[in-house]
Amino acid sequence: MKEISLNDTVYILVKQYPEIRELIISLGFEPLRSDKMLNTAGRIMTIGKALKRNDVPEELFVETLAKNGFSVKELAISAVTVAPSESEEPSAPTGGIARMGSTEFQERQDILQSLILRLHRGEDWDAVQADFKKHFTGVSAYEISVMEQGLMGKGIDAEDIQRLCNVHASLFGGSIEAVYTTSTEQQHAGHPIQVMKLENLAIENTLEKISKLLAVYLETKEPEIKKGIQNQLNLLGEFDKHYARKEYAIFPIMENKGITAPPKVMWGVDDEIRSMFKEFRTLLQNEDFDAIPKAFSDLKYEMTEMITKEEDILLPMIIDIFNEDHWLQIAQESDEIGYCIVKPEAKWVPERTLPENVSHETFITEENAYINFQTGHLTPHQLEKMLNNIPLELTFVDADNIVRYYNDNGEEKFFKRTSSAIGRDVLNCHPPKSLPIVTKLLADLKSGAKESESMWFRAMGKFILVTYRAVRDDDGSYMGTLEYVQDIQPIIDLDGEKRTLS
């Protein structure tokens, strides 16, 4: 019998035993039919990680391979669990699948909320975990979502839930049950699910490279090693696009489905990771050798935890409630936002296309119809082209705080906007930490306490000026807020005069 190891990469196994490729694919690893996928992700993905990522039980893997002449070094065929006979009494703890609305589901919710509230009150973690194990063998990602929603309904702030987010994850640990399956369509190259998983793999791989380089650098202080770390950090910094796609493409759909608490909590953690990343880069640049090790250790831990939360909680939560139109919309908006470290090897194009009314209201107008203004008239097409040519990022939020419009000239925006923002409550378009500021600003503009507010700051090599202005009707009633964003560095850099054409 041929022996393999869970620590072998998929690429090595397939090269050594070509016949094992079809066996692995038969267990749900459909992307491995692609040679490009095998030669990229397959080179860094161990078979052990692949099993975990695709929720393939180790027992099924061992059994399938054993029937085809393979054994797994770390696992024995005896590890396959035998289902209890019908006469056996079920154990006291229950699994993680309960029908929504059932008495069992509500009882489980009450217990879960009670356990988390005990943690928030500072009760001993071991004691809470012991009680968790008394009641549960596992919980589903959906139950975690409902639990967080329920806590927020009881007045627990998103930031409070976020603060103990990792404690919650540790409490549930390996007990989070995968209660979903991906369709064949969702396994295609370029599908947002596959893109997210491949990027997470690339993030993990980059973190490992930095970890190894950092160990050498702290020992030698060699400038070339430091340069190598900074190059890897440039790659890792693209995680911001990965997070932005969640926040601007996935979260709005979740909110429309009534899932509002998990996005708020996860967005808060995303922003903490962004801050940790910036801090580590600064410490490395300043060669603060005392602080560097812990800063990177904390960053690596949080980014790895976020990968677990995305793949074990977020995806199971949405995979059965998002339809093909939703995924197509996410794929289209992903192209606008950008990708992290690796790009999709192919564009995912399902057989059908996204209806125009999936993400926002559409208004049919005659091509040559004019909109009449007090000072002239324009066709809708002329107006749209004109607004898109103004060198400002424009956004209009109506009197009910609903995002109604943003212009788009095709260039990268400082404040990301996607079509899914249209019709969305503007408060849900911001991370939890900024909500008090946004709420007060809108209230002041609406009440008339302020007519406008401006902020300016340096970021991304630009000098950004942001202005918020109340829009009022002829009678003075509040209609909404106009936000406009501009890079004013080119204006600041102007010198002398220019009175002739170039």
N, C-alpha and C positions, 0 to 999 in steps of 0.2 A: 504494500500500500504506500502511495506517495504521500509524504508529510509536508504540510505547509504551515506557515506561521501567520498569526493575525497581525504581526508587525511588518510583514512583507507588503510592499506597495502593489497595487493592482497591476501596474505596468510590468513589474518583475515577474509576477505570477503568470501573467498571460504570455510573456516572452519565454518563460521556462516551460510552461504547460499550455500551449495554444488551445487545447481542448477545454480548458477550464473557463474560457471566455463565455461560451454559450451557457455553461452552468450558472455563472454569475449573472448573466443577462436574464436567465429564466427566473431568477429570484427578485427581479424588479429593477435591475441596473440597466435599463434600456439605453441610456446615453452612451454606454460603452460600445454600442454598435458603431459609433463614430471613431475612426482612427485618430482624428485630431483630439477628441476628448481623452482617449487612452494615452496619447503622447503628451498631454498637458496635465490635466487634473490627475490622471492615472499615475503619473510619476511621483506625486507627493501625497496621494491618498492611500493610506494603508487599508488593508482589507478589514481590519477591526473598526476603523473610523467609518468605512463605507457601510458596514452593517448597521452601525449606530445611526448614521445620517439617513439611511433609507428605511429605518425601523424594521429591519429583518431580524427575527429572533435567532440568536446564536444556535439554538437547538435545531431549527429548520435548516440552517446553513450546514451544520455538522452532518445532519441526516442526509441531506441532498448530496454532499460531497462523498460521504461514506458509500453511498450506492454506486458511485462512479469511480471508486478506487482511491479516494483521497482521505487523509486524516488531518486533523488540526492539532498542532502541538499543544496549544494552551487549553484545548477543550476535548473532552472525551465523549463518546457516543452515549455513555451512561448519564451524561448531563441532561439528556432529553427528559423533560418532566412527563410523568404519566398522569392523565386526567383522573380525578377521583371517581370512584364508582357512584352511581346514583344513590346508593344506600348510605354513603358517608355524609356526616353532618358538615355543613359549610362552616368555615372559620368565622369568628366574630367580625374581624375587619372586612370591609367591603371594597370592591374595586372602584374604578373611576367612571363608570358609565351608568347614568341614571336618567330616566326620561324626564325632560323638562316639564315642570308642572306637577310631577308626581309627588306623593308624600315623601318618598325616599329622597328625591332630589332636594326638597326643601329642608328635610332633616339634615342632610349632608351640608347644605349651605349654612344652616344655623351653627353647626359644629365648626366648620371652616372659619366662619367669621369670628366665632368665639375664640378660637385658637390664635388668630392673627391679632385680635384686640388684646389678648393677653401679652403677646409679644410687644405690642405698642405701649403697653403699660409698664414694660420693663421686666416682665416675669422671666424666670430662668428658662433659657432656651432648651436645655436638656429635658426639663419637666414638660414643656409644651410638646417637644418632639415625641416624648414617650406617650403622651395622650393622643397625639396624631396617629401613631402606630397602632394604638388600641382600636381606633375607629376605621382606619383606612389602610388598604394595601396600595391604593393609588388614587389619584385624582386626574380628571381630564383637564385639558387646557381650557375648554369651554367653562368648566366649573370655576376655574381660577378667574376667568373673565367676569362671570356673574358675581363671584365673591367680591372682587374689587369694586364692581359697580354698586353692589349693596353697601359696602363700607362708605363709599362716597355719598350714597343716599342717606347715610346716618350722620353725615357731617364731618367725616374724616377727609382732610384735604389730600389732593393728589400728591403734593410734596411730602406729606407724612407717610403715605403709602410707598412713595418712591424711596424715602429715606431707608426703609427696611426691606426694600425690594429684594436685595440679595439674601437677606435672612429668610424671606418667604421662599425664595428659590431653593435655598439650602434645606429648609424644612421639608418641602415637597421632594426635593432631590430626585433620585431615580424613580420616584413613585409617580411621576407624570406619565400618564398613559397615552400612547398614540392611538387616537380613536378616529383616524382618517386614513384614506388611501388616495394617492395621486392617480389621476386618470392618465391614459396614454398620451393625451394631448399635453398634459402638464409636465411630461417628462421630455418633451421635445427641446432641442437646443434653442436658446433664445427666449423660452418661456420665462416670465418673471420669477417663478419658483426656482427654476434651474439656475438662473442668473444669480439670485440671492445666495444659493448654496455654494456656487462656484466662487463667488466673491468672498464668502465667509472662509472658504478653504484658503484662498489667496491671502486673506488677512491673517489667518493662523500661521501660514507659512512665513509671511513677512515678519510677524512677531518673533518667530523662532530664529530667523536670520539675525534680527536685531539683538536678540538675547545672547546669541553666540558671539557676535561682534563686540557687544558691550562687555562681556566677560574678559575678552582679550584687551580691549581698550582700557578698562579700569586697572588692568595689570601693567600695561606697557605705556599708556598715555601717548601712543603713536598718533600723530596728526592724520596719517593716511587711513588708519582704522576709524578715526572720528569722521572722516569724510565719507567712508563707506556706510557708517551708521546714518549719516545725514541723507545719503542717497536713498537708503531704505525707508527713512522717515518720509521722504518726498512721495514715495509710493504709498506708504501706509496712510498718509494724510488724505488720500482719496476716499477713505472710509466716510468722509463727510458727504460724499455723493450717495453712498450706499444708505446712510441714515436719512438724507434728504428725500430719497425716493420713498422710504417708508412714510415720512412725515407729510409729504405733499401729494403722493399718488395713492398710497394704501390707506392711511388714516382717514381721509375724507369719506371713503366708501364704507369703512367700518362705522363711522359716525352716522352715516345715512341708514345703516342697518341697526342703529341703536346701541352699538358697542362704543361707549365714550370714555370709560375709565381707563382701560388698558393703554389706549394711545396717549393720554395725558401722562400716565406714569412712565411709559417707555420714552416719550419725548424728553421728559425731565432727566432721565438717566443718560440719554443720548447727549444732552448738553453738558452734563457732568464729565462725560468722556471727552468731549471736545475741549473742555477746559483743562483736563488732565494732560491731554496731548500737547496743548500749547505750553503748559508749564514744563513738561519734560523737554521739549525742544529748547526752551529758554535755558533750563539748567544745563543741558548738554552744551549749548553754545557758550555759556559762561563758565563751563568746566567746574561746576559745583559738585565735586566728586563725593562729598559727604551725602548730598541729597539725591544724586542721580539714581543709585540702586533702588531705593524705596519708591521713587516716583515712577520708574519703569515697571517695577513689580506690580504696583497698584494699577497702572494703566493696562498692563497685559491681562491682569486678573479681570478687570471690568470689561475689557473688550471681548475676552473669551466668554465671560458670563453672558454678555449681550448676544453672542452667537447662539448660546444655549437657549436664551429666552426667545430669540427669533424662530429657531427651528423646532423647539419643543413646546412653545406656548403660542407664539404669534401665528405661525403657519397652520397648526391644527385648529386654531380658533376661526380662521377665515376660509380655509380651503373648501369647505362644504357649502359656504354661504355666498362665495363669490362665483359669479357665472362667467362664461367665456367673454361676454362683453366687458365685464369688469377687468379681466386679465388683459384683454386687448387694449383697453384704455390705459392701464398701468404700463404696458409695454410701450405704447406711443409716448406717454409722458416721461418714461425712463430715458428715451432717446434725447429728450429736451434737457433733462437734468444731468445726465452723464453716468458713467460707470466707474467702478472701483478696481484698480489694478489690472483686472482682466476684462476684456470686452466679449460680448456674446459671439460665439463662433458662427452664428447664423441669425438671421432675422426671423422671429417667430411670426408666421402668417397663417392663421387658421383659415378654413375654407370660407368662412363668412366674415363680414366686415362690421365694424362698430356703427350702430345706428346713430344718427346725429343727436338724438335726444337722450342718450344714455347719461351724459354728465351734466348737461345744463339745458336751460330752456332755449329753444330756437325760434326765431321770428322770420317768417317768410315775407320778403318785401319784393315788389316789382323792381327789376334791375334798374330801370331808369327813373323810379319814383324819387322825388325830391323831399328832403326835410327842410321845412321853412324856418328860418331864424329871423330875428328882428333886423339883422344886418346882412342878410343874404340867404342863399339856399345851396345845399349840397346833396348829392346822392349818398346813400349809406356807404357805398364803396369808396367814394371820394373822402368821406369823413374818416373812415377806418384807415385808409392809406395816410391821410394827413396826421392823424393821432399817432400812428406807428412811426412817423418820421420825426416827431418831436423828440429831441434828445433828453427825454426824461422817462423814468419808469412811473407810469400813471396807474393808480388804483382808485376805484370809487366804491365806497361802502355806504349802503342806504341808511335810512333813519332807523331801521330795525337791526342794524349791524350786520347785514347780509352783504357779502361781496358780490357786486353786480357787474364789474368791468375791470379789465386791465389791458393796457396796450402791449403790443408785442412786435418788435422790429426784427426778431430772429436772432438777436445777440444775447449773450449770457447776461442774466440779470443779477444785480447785487442781492436783491430780495427775490428768492425764487417764486415763480408763479406758474401754476399749471391749470388746465381747463377745469379740473375737479374742484378748484377753489370757488368757481362760480356757483352761487346759491348756498355757499357755506357760511356759517356764523364766523365772523372775523376773529372772535375770541378763540375758536378752535384752530385757527391758523397760526397761533403763537405758542411757544413752549410755556409750561406752567409758571416759570420764574418771572416772566414778563407780563403775566395777566393783570396784576394790580396796576401797573403803569398804563397798559392799554385801556383797561376799564375806566380809570380816572380820566384819561385824556378824552375818550369818547363822551363821557358824561359832561366834562367841562365844555366841549365843543357844542354838544346838544343843548345844554342849559344856557349857553351864551356867556358863561364865565370866561371863555376864551374864544377868539375868532380864528386863531392859528397858533401853531407851535412848531418850532424848528429844532433840529439837533444836527450837529456836525462832528465828524470823527474820521480818523484814518484807519483804513482796513484794506487788505488785499492790494496794497500799493496804490490806493486811491484816497482821495479826500472827499468823503461823502457828505452831502447836504440832504437832509430829509425834512420835508415840510408837510404838516397836516393842516388842512384848512376846512372850516365849516362851509358847507354849501347851503344857502338859504333861498327860499322862494321869495316872490315879490312882497308877500306879507310878513316876511321875517321868520316864517316857520322853518324848522330844521329839516332839510332833505337828505343830508348825509355828510360824509367826510371824503374829501379828495386828498390822497397822499401822492406826493411827487418826489422822486429820488433822482439826484444828479451827482455825477463826479465833477467836482468843481476845481480839481487840480489843474486842468488845462487853462482855466480862467485865471487862477492864481499865478500861473507861470507866464502870463502875458506881460510883455514889456514894451514900452514905447508906444508907437501908433502904427496903424496900417490903414491907409486911406485909399489904396488902389487894389485892383483885382490881381490875383496871382497869375 
